[in-house]
């Protein structure tokens, strides 16, 4: 019994030691989840899904999970881990990609669990439960097949020869290889989908566009949608070949800052242009105000992405700054220059840590 108590103390102390760097993130996450559960149980959040909405959301989740399955996976650590076991490499690959397929479709499984509740409570046709279950199983199988076939038949030499045959400017190829990750694509597609859905709903629910003239919520939500898309660049920065830039192609911080900035603008520029045109027709003052906030968020996210801070801490910092920016945007105009302070702080931090990035 004493030995059991001793090991419980050891495990508890180890958990505390591991959670110390992420203490604020854990507290923030627990508060957010608890608040949502409390609001949902007490009826402050009321969501009723019909069959059409369930299938539309399911299709979108499956599409995103299949895109995420295109991510490059390296199995060498798995082969080393099971080197002394009786598993063959083929079995190791199957086990690894099956687990990844389940993880990629975890959100689909959670959503379908919620959908089952609404179907049982509000719909009489139980057949939709079996249809959703079959769709989920099919999505897991497709995700597994995409990852397994991609790993088996598309090695680095084949990928290099395909890229080499495509007649694209070498600088564009370099940018695509460095920044175009599955995480970035998923966030980019999500931003487009949310932008279109929200804009259509706003247009549908208003008689004339001038009804939105004094409605700042329209600009706030679009700013949040863009911010979600901008944040995806954080996951692309570690994929840059920093050793190449440190040894063969030596570039300073300004080069990588401008390169990262223009990558985001290249993907999201047309959406920002639509936001500017549509917002200018509604209220030019609010449009300029939230364009200022949008570019402050963009520059700050680029700065944070170029620091060597832990990924979770980066996302936490970006989340806090986005909330701060949205809150300041609701205040009078003379409070807007306050946002330049965290922008300068993150810029100096990123510039000081560039040397560490270049030698990784």
Secondary structure, DSSP 8 states (H G I E B T S, - for coil): -HHHHHHHHHHHHHHHHHHGGGHHHHHHHHHHHHHHHHHHHTTSS-----HHHHHHHHHHHHHHHHHHTTS----HHHHHHTTTSS--HHHHHHHHHHHHHHHHTHHHHHHHHHHHHHHHHH-S-THHHHHHHHHHHHHHHHHHHHHHHHHHH--HHHHHHHHHHS---HHHHHHHHHH--HHHHHHHHHHHHHHHHHHHHHHHH-SSGGGGTT-HHHHHHHHHHHHHHHHTHHHHHTTS-HHHHHHTS---HHHHHHHHHHHHHHHHHHHHHHHHHHHHHH-HHHHHHHHHHHHHHHHHHHHHHTS-S-HHHHHHHHHHHHHHHHHHHTS-GGGGGGHHHHHHHHHHHHHHHHHHHHT-
